[in-house]
């Protein structure tokens, strides 16, 4: 009787798994309706976009020497070339050089203008920031370059992230701050002078969930830890921490998935998955969330950002001659999609935008 019951239970489990996998596979096929490639040679000038009545389906992108917008509803590409560095959002972009000089602002439907001053433009969540050239101050700007608020710090900024309501900043001495929409202080955690002098607690990465209610902070050398913070009233409190695998490089790029379920951290060749709900860390084998890595090639990864639901885009660069690139779309740390030759990705309005050196692909029906 017990043996028969075991077989019945096993059959039920197998049947449920079959149904779940079948539904998942069918749903995935139904999501992607078409993929359209638009070469940069056919792109229109972004200046031709109406400033008063821009298409609601515009998605901005930043590639290798090209930036611009995709009108995913009308399959139209607007692109412009830039040299050195740039930051872009739905209103326009700012180009600049590595010395934080020669800032040129471009707005939709307007002529370019020069921004006086020195700093590194950084855009996120429809907000524009200018990090001072010495990294010891930050200002929030309007689209026309005028200052909303500004603040100085006693230590250089080493990590930053923002939502529409919150700005998170990490510093060289290990201190962190969370600021509100007007630059007001929501939470400060100062440098801990009681820490062993051998433990360097510099903040190497910071990420905020989309709703601004959770944060992940990467700090320290040995040990290196990922710490979680959650919103409590008008401020934040530390909720948990996990030690990361040893041997990780210092600087990191990281972000939350759109659904807040996890954070992906890229440090050199390493990719690390941090489940924020269950507070556990999983190392993605030395960059090998990637495949087809050339023998002897040095690999680096950079987190590009969330691409909807529980997916995150990562750029992989292999040090060959010439270097090769690939965009990986990771779903809970597992490859969902690979795009060899791609240099960037963004998502919005039900479309995934894959940027290559010669054009942009629109993957429609992307509802991850």
WONORQUI-V655919 format. One record per backbone hydrogen bond with DSSP energy under -1.0 kcal/mol. NH is the residue of the N-H (numbers start at 1). CO is the residue of the C=O. If there is no record, write none. Layout:
nh: <NH,NH>
co: <CO,CO>
This chain:
nh: <5,6,7,8,9,10,11,12,13,14,15,16,17,18,19,20,21,22,23,24,25,26,27,28,29,30,31,32,33,36,38,40,42,43,44,48,49,58,59,61,63,65,67,68,69,70,71,72,72,76,78,79,80,82,85,87,89,93,94,95,96,97,100,104,105,106,108,110,113,115,119,120,122,124,127,129,130,131,132,135,138,139,140,141,142,145,148,151,153,157,158,159,161,163,167,168,169,170,171,172,174,176,177,178,179,180,183,186,187,189,195,199,203,204,205,207,209,212,215,216,217,218,219,220,225,226,227,228,229,230,231,232,235,237,239,240,242,244,252,253,255,257,259,260,263,264,265,266,267,270,272,273,274,275,276,277,279,280,282,284,287,288,290,297,300,301,302,304,305,307,311,312,313,314,315,316,317,318,319,320,324,326,327,328,329,330,331,332,334,336,337,339,341,342,343,344,346,348,351,352,353,354,355,356,360,361,362,363,364,365,366>
co: <1,2,3,4,5,6,7,8,9,10,11,12,13,14,15,16,17,18,19,20,21,22,23,24,25,26,27,28,364,362,360,358,39,40,77,45,46,55,70,68,66,63,80,61,78,59,76,57,70,71,69,44,67,65,96,94,92,106,87,104,85,101,97,95,113,93,91,107,105,103,100,131,129,127,124,122,139,120,137,132,151,130,149,128,146,142,140,138,136,135,170,170,168,166,179,161,177,159,175,156,171,189,169,187,167,184,180,178,178,176,192,196,171,218,218,216,214,209,229,207,227,205,225,202,219,242,217,240,215,237,213,235,232,230,228,228,226,224,204,266,264,262,309,257,274,255,272,253,270,267,265,282,263,280,261,261,275,275,273,271,284,285,287,294,317,268,315,313,313,311,308,330,305,328,302,326,300,324,298,318,318,316,339,314,337,312,334,310,331,329,329,327,325,339,355,355,353,351,348,363,346,361,344,359,38,354,36,352,34,350,350>
